């Protein structure tokens, strides 16, 4: 494993599950934006970064239900981006899914800041 990937793995393990999913969502949203901007190379790069982050999360998650959710998410994203969208997913669906995690983090951060 190269130095960058080792550093990423170490930093990734320190994030909460919510933070990890929100970061994955950020990469997926970038992929959608680049796709709309008709820049397939950047869209593909963002998509593959998201898959790499999903794989890191799967590797470091011990909860069966989280592993199941992540594996299904990975499958649905690949189906949406690269296959024939058998799950009938939409950008809107994925946006809503990931925004829930970003919202949960913002609420958590506001609660922590309120206690300071």
Wavefront OBJ file of the C-alpha trace (Angstrom):
o trace
v 0.000 0.000 0.000
v 1.440 3.370 -0.952
v 1.977 6.143 1.574
v -1.056 8.187 0.477
v -3.458 5.254 0.794
v -2.043 4.349 4.192
v -2.513 7.929 5.353
v -6.069 7.988 3.976
v -6.877 4.701 5.700
v -5.556 5.946 9.048
v -7.512 9.199 8.810
v -10.640 7.445 7.559
v -10.728 5.060 10.523
v -10.864 8.034 12.900
v -14.064 9.413 11.373
v -17.469 8.412 12.698
v -19.746 6.323 10.500
v -21.903 9.413 9.853
v -18.859 11.397 8.747
v -17.708 8.587 6.484
v -21.077 8.306 4.735
v -21.336 12.084 4.378
v -17.894 12.148 2.724
v -18.906 9.337 0.390
v -22.012 11.348 -0.455
v -19.874 14.381 -1.212
v -17.945 12.400 -3.825
v -21.165 11.067 -5.347
v -22.611 14.590 -5.544
v -19.408 15.711 -7.295
v -19.813 12.841 -9.768
v -23.399 13.930 -10.485
v -22.312 17.546 -10.968
v -19.478 16.606 -13.314
v -21.826 14.353 -15.242
v -24.267 17.270 -15.701
v -21.339 19.475 -16.773
v -20.545 16.861 -19.428
v -17.133 16.046 -17.985
v -17.074 12.241 -17.863
v -13.429 11.998 -16.752
v -14.006 14.031 -13.592
v -17.332 12.271 -12.969
v -15.611 8.905 -13.200
v -12.800 10.002 -10.869
v -15.283 11.169 -8.229
v -17.295 7.989 -8.591
v -14.236 5.775 -8.145
v -13.129 7.804 -5.098
v -16.570 7.192 -3.607
v -16.244 3.444 -4.250
v -12.813 3.455 -2.629
v -14.259 5.198 0.440
v -17.142 2.711 0.581
v -14.622 -0.131 0.473
v -12.587 1.438 3.295
v -15.755 1.813 5.360
v -16.788 -1.783 4.664
v -13.342 -2.977 5.721
v -13.481 -1.097 9.016
v -17.115 -1.725 9.951
v -17.942 -4.602 12.260
v -21.716 -4.064 12.357
v -23.527 -6.540 10.112
v -26.375 -4.117 9.389
v -23.941 -1.374 8.357
v -22.007 -3.768 6.141
v -25.255 -4.865 4.530
v -26.343 -1.260 3.923
v -22.937 -0.294 2.505
v -22.818 -3.333 0.217
v -26.306 -2.549 -1.077
v -25.384 1.112 -1.536
v -22.269 0.121 -3.496
v -24.323 -2.210 -5.666
v -26.975 0.452 -6.347
v -24.383 3.100 -7.205
v -22.574 0.803 -9.640
v -25.904 -0.145 -11.194
v -26.830 3.533 -11.569
v -23.498 4.729 -12.965
v -22.251 1.760 -14.984
v -24.919 -0.817 -15.623
v -28.525 -0.409 -16.806
v -30.094 0.996 -13.615
v -32.139 -2.093 -12.797
v -32.948 -0.589 -9.384
v -34.500 2.480 -11.085
v -32.406 4.778 -8.895
v -32.298 8.510 -9.483
v -29.922 11.325 -8.605
v -32.692 12.712 -6.398
v -32.876 9.451 -4.445
v -29.148 9.389 -3.774
v -29.139 13.106 -2.925
v -31.836 12.586 -0.291
v -30.059 9.525 1.069
v -26.724 11.279 1.554
v -28.169 14.597 2.725
v -29.639 12.832 5.752
v -26.132 11.997 6.937
v -24.849 15.522 6.315
v -27.844 16.895 8.226
v -27.239 14.516 11.143
v -23.625 15.686 11.364
v -24.634 19.348 11.304
v -27.158 18.744 14.098
v -24.532 16.849 16.112
v -21.990 19.657 15.625
v -24.528 22.278 16.680
v -25.274 20.328 19.855
v -21.562 20.107 20.669
v -21.030 23.816 19.994
v -24.013 24.660 22.167
v -22.350 22.958 25.145
v -19.107 24.935 24.836
l 1 2 3 4 5 6 7 8 9 10 11 12 13 14 15 16 17 18 19 20 21 22 23 24 25 26 27 28 29 30 31 32 33 34 35 36 37 38 39 40 41 42 43 44 45 46 47 48 49 50 51 52 53 54 55 56 57 58 59 60 61 62 63 64 65 66 67 68 69 70 71 72 73 74 75 76 77 78 79 80 81 82 83 84 85 86 87 88 89 90 91 92 93 94 95 96 97 98 99 100 101 102 103 104 105 106 107 108 109 110 111 112 113 114 115 116
